[in-house]
Amino acid sequence: MKNHEPGGAQNPGEILGISGAFWKSLALHAGVKLDLFSVIGEEVPSAREISERLDGDERGIGTLLNALTAMGLLFKKGGRFGNTPAAKAFLVKGSPRYVGYMIRHHANLVDSWSRLDEAALTGKPSRRGARHDAGNYLEDFIMGMHNNTVGYAPRAVKEISLEGRRKLLDIGGGPGTWAIHFALANPGLRATIFDLPDTRPFADRTVAQYGLSDRVSFHAGDFNTDELPCCCDAAWLSHILHGEGPENCRKIIAKAVAALDPGGIIMIHEFILDDDKTSPPFPALFSLNMLTGTPEGRAYSRGELEEMLAEAGVGKIEMLPFQGPTESRILRGTV
């Protein structure tokens, strides 16, 4: 457990900097929602040309372009705007490293986060209106997860030994990003993605892009209400438990254990808090995201997850050395 001494922001300027940090976020959200970076592409057009392509107001678009330039996402030369190398790589649609879906997902969360005080006071979600399973929200959410994972999964799977394993069950696997990369790193492995039926088109498309349709399959179901496909020797639960309360987490872990053959391994990839729940910073803040959006979801501590695993009969529980870019960690145990 870490001791948290007084520190951090020390003066009004630093405190107000924290308060106004959303200005940059919302400027980026607006640029991605308008697809400004793709509209610019490889060219260096003027604000007038860009606003005409978007059928928008030149003053409004120009003001946003200047702000995005100030943030280092665009460059400006002779009154014309171009994408920086980072913008070309991550913010132009069609780039293999495009992260725009995740940014759009973040934009979808702004409304509920703006009422965090309401959620904290009532203990109930503040999210209203459209959900992750409605319209473009579903695509933004699922492909945002892919955006977020594809950048580090190739590294991660090299650090997670699946030697001798033949069948992986990716529970709540969404577009199949982890199943795909586990299969690529382990040529003898077959994987099954288990997720809701409306996730299947995204999974099928992503798996096909990697040429793995013969080794990575999709099984439709709801891990809260349905039994899981049996007889696997590795179960992967990546970022699904944080959406559930403790009792549902225990049930999901028990189902995963039941689906494993003797000697099988279960791996939980989550934003795992230290036992005092005040660090690391990202999991602590992410728990607020679950407060605003779910009835019981939260980030769990290492001790809480280890206890759930032990209750389900899992032994040899260990924290792997891997750490993701947003402070995610992996617990692994054996059935």
N, C-alpha and C positions, 0 to 999 in steps of 0.2 A: 504494500500500500504506500502511495506517495504522499508526502506532506506538502500541502499547498500553502506556502507563505504568501503574504501580501506582495503583489507585483503586478506585472502587466501594464495596463494603461495608467499613467502617472499624472496626467494633466488634462484639462478640458479639451485641448486640441486632439489628443489621442482618443479620448472618449467619444468626441463628436465624429472623429474619423471612423470609429466602429459604427456609430449610428448612421452615418451617411454612406456606408460601403455599398448599399443596395443601388446607388446611382450607377456604378460601373456595371453591376449585374444586369440591371434593366436595360442599359444601353446595348450590352451584348445580346440580350434576349431579343431586343427589337431588331438588331441587325440580322440575326439568324431567322427570325420569324418573317422578315421581309426578304430573306435570301439575298441580301446585299452583296455578300462575298461571292456568291455564284454568279450574280449579275455582272460583277466586275471581272471575274475570271482571270484570264491572263492579260487583259487589256489595262489601260490607264485612262479611263474616261473622265469627263468633267461631271460636276454635280448636276448640271442641267441634263446631260445625257443619261445619267443614272436615274434621275427623277422621271424623265420621259419614259424610260424602259419600264419603270415601276408604276407609271401613270400616277405619280405622286407630286407633291408640292416641292418646288426647288428649295425654298427656305427651310422647310422641315427636314428634307432629306440631307441637304447640305449641312445643317446643324448636327445631325446624327453622324454624318461622315467625318466632320471635324472632331467630334468627341471620340469616335472609334480610332481616329488617327492619334489623338492625344493619348489614348490607352495603348498605343503600340501595335494595333491590329491592322492598320492601314498605313500607307505612306502618302504624302501629298507633295506634288511637284508641279509648279507652274499652274496651280489651280485644278490639277487633275489628280485622281485618286487611284492607287493600286493596292493589291493585296501584299502583305508581308509574306515571307516564306511560311511562317506558322499558320497564317490565315489560309494560304493555298493548301497546306497539308491537312488542316483540321476543320476548316469552315466552308470549304467549297464542296457542294454536293457532287458525288461521283468519285471523290478521293477515297481510297481504301482506308484512310485514317480519319474520315469525317466523324466529328463528334456532335454534329448539330442536333441529332435526335435527343441526346441527353440534355443539351441546352434547352431545347423546346420542352422537355419533361420538367426541367427546373422552372421554366416560365409558367408551366401549368400549376406549379405548387405555390406560386407567389400569393394567390388569393387566400389560401388557407393559412399560410405563414403570417399574413397581415393581421390575422385574428388569433395569434398565439396566446395573447393574454386571456382571451375567451376560453381557449382549450385548457390553459393552465388552471384557470379558476374552476371550470366545470369538470375537468378530467375527461371530456368528450371531444370527438373530432370536430374541427372547425371547417373541414372541407365541405364545400357546397357545390351544387351544379354538376358539371361533367365529371366523370370518373375515369379511371385508367382503362376501363373496358368499353368506353364509348368513343366512337368515331376516331379522329386522329389521335386522341389521347392514348388509345391502345397502341398504335404504331409508335408514337413518341416514347411511350414507356418501354415496350418490348425492345425496339431497336436502340433505344437509349441504353438499355442494359448491355446490348451487344457492343455499342460504341465504347462503353465504360470498361468492358472486359477484354475486348480483342487486343487492346494495346499491351496488356501484361500477361494474358493467359499463356502465350507461347513460352514465356520465361517461367511462369509458375508451374506448369505441368512438368517441366524438367526437374523441379525441386520436390515433386510429390511422387514418390515411388509407387508404381502399380505393377511392378515386376511380378510375373506369374498370374496376374489377374486376367480373366477372359471376358467378363461381362459386367459392365458398369451401368448402374441405374442413376440417371441425373434427375432428381426429384425437383419439380418446379423449374425445369431447365430452360423455359422460355424459347428463345431462338436457337438454342443448342450450342452456344459458343463454347462452353466448357466441354461438353460431350465431343464436339468436333476436335478440340485441341488435345484432349486426352487420347482420342483415337489416332490423331496424327503422330503423337509422341510414342504410342504403343501399338505397333502394327498388328499384333495379335489380339487386340481388344475390340469388342463390339459394344455399342452403347445404345441405351434406350432413353429417350427424353420423355418424361412423364409430366404433362401439364394440361391445362384446360383446352378444350377443343378449338376455341377461337385463336389459340396461339399457333396452331398447326401450320397455317399458310406461311408464317414468318420462319418457323423452324424448317419446313420443307425447302423453302427458298434458300436459306442460309446453308443448310447441309449440302444442297445441290451445288452451290457456288464453290464448295471445297471438294466436290467430287467424291463424297462419302455416303451417298444414298444407299450403298450396299452394306455399310457397316454401322450406320447410325440411323435408328428408326424412331418413330414417334408413337407413343401410347397415350391416348386421350383419357383424362380423368381429373378428379379433384382430390388432392392429397388430404383434405379435411374430411371428406365423406366416403371416398372409395378406397378399396384395398389396392396395394401396390403390386405390380408384376413381381412374381417370385423368382427365386433361384438365381440371384446375382451374387457376385463375390466382392463387389465394391458399390457403396452407395454414397452419392455426392449430394449434399444439401447446401446450396450456395444462396445466401441472402433470401431465405424463405422464412426462417424462424422469427426474424425481427417484425414481421407483419402480424404475428400471433401473440396471444397471451400465454402465460406459463403452462396452463393445462393443455391447450392445443399443441404447444411445443412438445410436451411429454408424449402426447398421442402420436404425433408425426414421427418422432424419434422411435417410438415403439413399433410403428408400422415399418419403418425403414429397417429396423433390426429383424423383424419377422420376415422381411423379403430377402435377407441375406442367408447364404449357406453358412454352415459352421466354419469358423475361421475367416469369415468375410470381414471387411473393414468398412467403417462408417466415417465419413469426413464432413465436418461442419465448417463452412466458410462464412464468417460473419464479421461485423464490426464489433469486436469483443472488448468490453470494458474491463479495466482493472476492478478489483473487488470493491473499492470505495466508490466506483461509478463516476468519478470526476475526471478520469483520463482513460485513454488518450482523448484529445479534443474532438476529433471528428466523430467517433462513436457517441460521445456525450451530446453533441449537437444533433447527430442523426436521430437520437432517441426523441428529440423534440419534433423532428419530422414525422415520426410514427405517432406521436401524441396528437398532432394536428390532423393526421389522415386516417387513423385506424382506431377502433374501439379499445383495443388492448395491446397493440404492438409496442415494441420498445427494443433498444439495444440491451443485450444481456451481458452479464459479467462472466469471466472465465469460470468462477466458482459455480455459478448457476448452471451453466451449460455442462460442466463436468458432473454435477450432481444429477442432472437429467439423464445423461448418458449412463452413469452408474446404475441408476434406478431401472434402466432398460436392459441391464445385464451386460453392458459394454465394459471391457477391461482394457488394460494397457493404454490408458488415455494419455495423450501427450499433445503439447502445442508444437506444431512444426515451425522451423525457423522462418518460413516464408512470411513476408509482410507486404500487403498490397499498397498501392499509391495513396489510398485513402484509409490507411491504418487498419485494413482488414487482416484477420489472422485465420488459421486453420487448426481445428482440434481433430485429432484422429484417434480412433479406438478400434479394438478387435472384438468380434462376437465369439 
